[in-house]
Amino acid sequence: MRTPKFIPLAMLAALAGCTMIPEYERPEPPVPAAFPADAAAAVEAAPLAPEVAWKDYFTDPRLQAVIEMALANNRDLRVAALNIERARALYRIQRSEQFPGLGAMGTGSRVRIPEKRTDDGEPTIASEYAFQVGISAFELDLFGRVRSLKRRALEQYFATEQARSAAQIALVGAVGHAYLALAADRENLRLALATFDAQADYCGLIGRSRQMGVASDLDLRQAESQREASRLDAARYQGLVEMDRNALHLLVGVPVPDELLPEGLSSVAEPKAIGAGLPSEVLLRRPDILAAEHQLLATNANIGAARAAFFPRISLTLGGGTMSSDLSDLFGSGTGTWMFAPQILAPLYASGLQMANYKAAKVDREIAVARYEQAIQTAFREVADALALRSSLAAQQEASRALVDALDQTHRLSRARYEAGVDGYLGVLVAQRSLYIAQQGLVTLRMADLANRITLYKMLGGGQ
């Protein structure tokens, strides 16, 4: 029985059915099983953040339109999308190493043979052709080295996709915060202008009273100082509004039309309610944590490639062929030869480079585990802080509203007593200034409450 010259490729490919990638076990989250009870109670029993799309969470139609513009034009998000394309291309390159490379090459020559060197005494033309078609540089992946590298590239690609999702969530949150900052500063500007107008009118009234000998010079100077303080605040908030507008334009990537900008904080609709859930339900679904886990899986696959490097690598070359003829048999039969050449590349000594690569791969995995656990711990703290601030802000707003109401009554009474000649203008001045500061504080707290809701939504994994 004739011995075959080579093992069929199908048989060799069947041997390459295993890898040396360690079995993956997800590390236990190094955080408590639940968020702090007092903090979590401040969040309504509602759908979890990852289950609520940003279009459903942000109920204000103008803010929705601004976020849409940002997702289409923001340069940072565009870079994240291009990184995905780059990772996809690298994965395709790594995947192509699993398949044989097919190539073809041909050469030909024609030589005139004079009559003195032919049998029949007639000159002739001799032709010779050579061609090579076959498989080159194809590694039989018997120990899974190439497939482990392909798995590593795939996990890195998945990590890049999750990084892009994290970038989108961060952008949605940043646009929401910038929009609220503009709304709050416009509210404060409107409050400062209203206060300035009221102080200007009252200053004029006191000036006329001074001319009639009813009010004193001190009353007039105090009223003027209050008026100029309001003018100063109005100029300061005007600058802040312009800066907020510029920041929003930068995030969005294009100028935002005036009709989409908020008139004030009271004109912005509140976002939808969300629930906190358990850490295992929400934290492990955050894109940044998923990206860290895919990087961990990539380092795990790299260990399989490092293990396979201890074994020989077998590459195959298949191809060849020659044909020769003269003028009479140019289209007749020729001779052909085919070549099938396996090449075995022995690994370096295990105590040398292979061992060092293997140890480095294991250290890389431990680093990836630490980063994955750190991402979970950071996320837990971010959510816990946002939940704690949520309940605190609710109590602060309630107290701030009561303070504004009380100071408004105090200002009315102080003004009435001054106009009745019972008290001096200093009481009016103190009451009015206290009311103005309390009103500004209420605007700040309302803005902080809305911003905290956006932060909580982002930290819980919403924003897709």
PyMOL commands that set and color helices and strands:
alter all, ss='L'
color gray80, all
select helices_A, chain A and resi 9-15+37-40+49-51+54-57+61-73+75-96+115-117+145-211+217-252+258-260+265-267+279-285+287-308+353-419+425-459
alter helices_A, ss='H'
color red, helices_A
select strands_A, chain A and resi 101-113+124-140+313-319+322-326+339-345
alter strands_A, ss='S'
color yellow, strands_A
deselect
rebuild
show_as cartoon
